[in-house]
Amino acid sequence: MNRTILPLLAALAVRLSLLPSAAADSSAGAAGARPFQISLRADRLEFVRGEAVTVSGTIRNVSQSAFVVDDYGPYLANTVTVYLRNSATGRLLLPRDGAPRSAIPTLTLLPGETRPFSIALAESFDLPPQGLFQATVVVARGEEQVASSPVAFSIVDGIEFGAAWHARAAEPDRRLRYALLYWERDKHESLYLRVTDPAGGDRVLGFVSLGALVRVAEPTLRFLPDDVVEVVNQISRDRFARTRIDASGPELRILDRDDRWLNPEAVAEQVKTRMISDRLDRADAEKKEKEGGFFSRHKTRTTLPPADTSLAPKK
């Protein structure tokens, strides 16, 4: 029996020695002996494909010496690195060619100093269009490394209303896809415009958030001169927003937004509903007054003011 167990125990001990140390998490109990304390969070639990995927946190220098990250000889071994893992496959994503050496290019932390940071993952990785991921930040001073706890987030494609194809003035032979889509966050739905290049692997060329959305009337998209895109979407029961976006450059830029426009159909429906409600209340009150009781002694009634049916912008 001993001849069988002892080799197994020896092999197990070798395997355990090869596993990464649990103390890599800077929140471990022995954090006081480590030079850095790192906190990390994903700025959203779900990112819509095309928007900036960012993680944020703080780094605290608890050592007795300054920590410097810079493109200068003595500090080249010091880095702040993001590791990104695909949760479905368990594999690490490789940084793209030409990715920055350090996710934070320059940093100086004196002893006892804490510094916040925000890292855009697209600067180092070609992010997949969808999936569940885990990010970890590792701070290295030479051979010494301290890792944060991993944080999870997902990238979703969003739900499309529809799309249109259009060529920019500077590239008349290159038709791009302009898609209106929405996603729910914090129990509220938001509208987005995403521009992709179907001929270039559906690469995202522009993305912008258009704010709150009410999905009663579908939003509309219209192309104006000078590569301006106009989107009209419902933001409440009787109110619409009109947003004009400059789509000529590498990034979509909102030129102006007017959310004071009324929907005449919704206003008319609101007036109709109030009139029916008022008529039913009056009939009910008259019936109870004949029968006696509360309404025979209290005849004062309160009615809602008529809705504003003006089609001009509401101030």
C-alpha positions in Angstrom: 0.0 0.0 0.0 2.8 2.4 0.9 4.5 1.8 -2.4 1.3 3.0 -4.2 0.5 6.0 -2.0 4.0 7.5 -1.6 4.5 8.1 -5.4 1.1 9.7 -5.6 1.8 12.0 -2.7 5.1 13.0 -4.3 3.4 13.8 -7.7 0.7 15.8 -5.9 3.3 17.9 -4.1 5.1 18.7 -7.3 1.8 19.8 -9.0 0.9 22.0 -6.0 4.3 23.6 -6.2 3.6 24.6 -9.8 0.2 26.3 -9.1 0.2 30.1 -8.9 0.3 31.4 -5.4 -3.1 32.5 -3.9 -1.3 35.5 -2.4 -1.3 37.1 -5.9 -4.6 38.7 -4.8 -3.7 41.9 -3.2 -6.5 41.6 -0.7 -4.9 38.5 0.9 -4.2 38.5 4.6 -0.5 39.1 4.0 -1.2 42.3 2.1 0.8 44.3 4.6 4.0 42.5 3.4 3.4 43.4 -0.2 4.4 46.7 -1.8 1.0 47.5 -3.4 -2.7 47.3 -2.7 -4.9 47.2 -5.8 -8.7 47.6 -6.1 -10.4 46.9 -9.4 -13.9 47.1 -10.8 -15.5 46.9 -14.3 -17.2 50.2 -15.1 -20.2 48.2 -16.3 -21.4 44.6 -15.9 -22.5 44.6 -19.6 -20.9 46.6 -22.4 -22.6 47.0 -25.7 -20.4 46.1 -28.6 -18.7 49.3 -29.8 -18.7 51.3 -26.6 -15.5 51.8 -24.6 -14.8 48.8 -22.4 -13.1 50.1 -19.3 -11.9 48.9 -15.9 -11.1 51.3 -13.0 -9.6 51.1 -9.6 -6.8 52.4 -7.3 -3.2 51.5 -6.6 -1.8 52.2 -3.2 2.0 52.2 -2.5 2.4 50.6 0.9 6.2 50.2 0.5 9.0 52.4 1.9 10.2 53.6 -1.6 8.7 55.4 -4.5 7.2 53.4 -7.5 7.8 54.9 -10.9 6.5 53.7 -14.3 8.2 55.5 -17.3 9.9 54.9 -20.6 13.3 55.6 -19.0 16.0 53.0 -18.4 15.9 52.5 -14.6 12.1 52.1 -14.7 11.5 49.9 -17.7 11.0 46.9 -15.5 8.1 48.6 -13.7 4.7 48.1 -15.4 0.9 48.1 -14.8 -0.5 45.3 -17.0 -4.0 44.1 -17.7 -4.6 40.4 -18.3 -7.9 39.5 -20.0 -9.3 36.0 -19.9 -12.2 34.5 -22.0 -14.4 32.9 -19.4 -15.9 30.4 -21.9 -12.6 29.0 -23.1 -10.5 29.8 -20.0 -7.8 31.2 -22.3 -6.0 34.5 -22.0 -6.4 37.0 -24.8 -3.1 38.1 -26.3 -2.4 41.8 -26.6 -2.4 43.1 -30.2 0.9 43.9 -31.9 2.0 47.4 -30.9 0.1 47.4 -27.6 1.5 49.7 -25.0 4.2 48.2 -22.7 2.3 49.4 -19.6 -1.5 50.0 -19.4 -0.6 53.1 -17.5 2.3 54.7 -19.4 3.6 57.0 -16.7 3.0 56.8 -13.0 4.7 58.0 -9.8 3.6 56.7 -6.4 5.3 58.0 -3.3 5.2 55.8 -0.1 1.6 55.8 1.3 0.2 57.5 -1.8 -3.0 56.1 -3.6 -3.7 56.8 -7.2 -7.0 56.1 -9.2 -6.7 54.7 -12.7 -9.0 53.9 -15.6 -7.9 51.6 -18.4 -9.5 51.2 -21.9 -9.1 47.6 -22.8 -9.4 48.3 -26.6 -6.0 50.0 -26.4 -4.3 46.7 -25.8 -6.7 44.0 -27.1 -8.9 43.2 -30.1 -12.0 42.6 -28.2 -14.4 39.8 -29.4 -17.9 41.1 -30.4 -19.6 39.1 -27.6 -18.7 37.0 -24.6 -18.0 36.8 -20.8 -14.5 37.9 -19.7 -12.4 38.4 -16.5 -9.9 41.2 -16.2 -6.9 41.3 -13.7 -4.5 44.1 -13.1 -0.9 43.2 -12.2 1.6 45.8 -10.8 5.2 44.8 -11.3 8.3 46.3 -9.7 11.1 44.4 -11.3 10.5 40.7 -10.5 8.0 41.5 -7.8 4.4 41.3 -8.9 1.1 42.0 -7.1 -2.2 41.1 -8.8 -5.7 42.4 -8.1 -8.8 40.2 -7.7 -10.3 39.4 -11.1 -13.5 41.2 -12.1 -16.1 39.8 -14.6 -18.0 41.6 -17.3 -19.7 40.8 -20.6 -19.9 42.2 -24.1 -23.3 42.0 -25.7 -24.4 42.8 -29.3 -27.5 44.8 -28.3 -30.9 44.4 -29.8 -31.3 46.1 -33.2 -34.3 48.0 -34.4 -32.9 48.1 -38.0 -30.1 49.4 -40.1 -29.4 51.5 -43.2 -26.4 51.6 -45.5 -24.8 54.9 -46.4 -21.5 56.2 -47.9 -19.6 59.1 -46.4 -18.8 62.0 -48.6 -15.1 61.4 -48.5 -15.5 57.7 -49.5 -18.4 57.5 -51.9 -17.6 53.8 -52.9 -17.5 52.5 -49.3 -21.0 51.9 -47.9 -21.2 51.7 -44.1 -23.9 50.2 -42.0 -25.7 52.5 -39.5 -27.6 50.5 -36.9 -30.0 51.7 -34.2 -30.1 49.3 -31.2 -31.1 49.3 -27.6 -30.1 47.6 -24.3 -31.5 47.7 -20.8 -29.5 49.0 -17.9 -30.6 49.7 -14.3 -34.2 48.9 -15.4 -34.1 51.6 -18.1 -33.6 51.1 -21.8 -31.1 53.2 -23.7 -30.7 53.8 -27.5 -27.4 53.6 -29.4 -26.2 54.3 -32.9 -23.4 52.0 -34.2 -21.5 52.3 -37.5 -19.8 49.3 -38.9 -17.9 48.3 -42.0 -19.4 45.1 -43.5 -16.6 44.9 -46.0 -14.0 45.1 -43.3 -15.1 42.3 -41.1 -18.0 44.2 -39.5 -15.4 46.4 -37.6 -17.0 49.1 -35.5 -16.1 52.5 -36.8 -18.3 54.6 -34.5 -20.6 54.3 -31.5 -22.7 56.8 -29.6 -25.3 56.6 -26.8 -28.5 58.5 -27.5 -30.0 58.3 -24.0 -33.3 57.1 -22.7 -35.7 55.2 -24.9 -39.4 54.3 -24.7 -40.3 51.5 -27.1 -43.8 52.6 -28.1 -42.9 54.2 -31.4 -39.8 52.9 -33.2 -36.9 55.4 -33.6 -36.1 56.8 -37.1 -32.8 57.5 -38.8 -32.3 60.1 -41.6 -29.1 61.1 -43.5 -28.6 64.8 -43.9 -25.9 66.7 -46.0 -22.3 66.9 -44.7 -22.4 63.4 -43.2 -24.9 64.4 -40.5 -27.2 61.7 -39.2 -30.6 62.6 -37.5 -32.2 60.3 -35.1 -35.7 60.8 -33.6 -36.7 58.6 -30.7 -39.4 58.5 -28.0 -38.2 59.3 -24.5 -41.6 59.4 -22.6 -45.3 58.9 -23.3 -45.8 62.1 -25.2 -42.2 63.4 -25.8 -39.6 62.7 -28.5 -36.0 63.7 -28.8 -34.2 64.7 -32.0 -30.5 64.2 -32.1 -28.1 65.2 -34.9 -24.8 63.4 -35.1 -21.6 64.3 -37.0 -20.6 61.0 -38.7 -17.8 62.3 -40.9 -14.8 61.5 -38.6 -13.4 58.4 -36.9 -15.7 59.1 -33.9 -19.5 59.9 -33.8 -20.0 63.3 -32.3 -23.4 64.7 -31.1 -24.0 68.1 -32.6 -27.2 69.0 -30.9 -30.1 67.4 -29.1 -33.7 68.7 -28.6 -35.9 66.6 -26.3 -38.8 69.1 -26.2 -40.8 67.8 -29.1 -44.3 66.5 -28.5 -46.0 63.6 -30.2 -49.4 64.8 -31.5 -50.9 61.3 -31.6 -49.8 60.6 -28.0 -51.2 63.9 -26.9 -54.5 63.3 -28.6 -54.7 59.9 -27.0 -53.9 61.4 -23.6 -56.8 64.0 -24.0 -59.2 61.2 -25.1 -58.2 59.1 -22.1 -58.8 62.0 -19.7 -62.2 62.8 -21.2 -63.4 59.2 -20.9 -62.1 59.0 -17.3 -63.7 62.3 -16.4 -67.0 61.1 -18.0 -66.9 57.8 -16.0 -66.1 59.6 -12.8 -69.0 62.0 -13.3 -71.5 59.2 -14.0 -70.2 57.3 -10.9 -70.5 60.4 -8.7 -74.1 61.1 -9.9 -75.1 57.5 -9.2 -73.7 57.6 -5.7 -75.3 61.0 -5.0 -78.7 59.6 -5.9 -78.1 56.7 -3.6 -76.8 58.9 -0.8 -73.6 58.5 1.2 -70.3 60.2 0.8 -70.9 61.9 -2.5 -74.2 63.4 -1.3 -72.3 65.3 1.4 -69.1 66.1 -0.6 -69.8 67.5 -4.0 -66.5 69.1 -4.7 -64.7 67.4 -7.6 -61.2 67.7 -8.9 -60.4 67.3 -12.7 -57.1 67.2 -14.5 -56.2 70.2 -16.6 -56.4 69.7 -20.3 -53.2 68.5 -22.0 -51.1 70.9 -24.0 -51.7 70.0 -27.7 -49.2 72.5 -29.1 -46.9 70.9 -31.6 -44.1 73.5 -30.9 -41.2 72.5 -28.8 -42.1 72.3 -25.1 -40.2 74.7 -22.8 
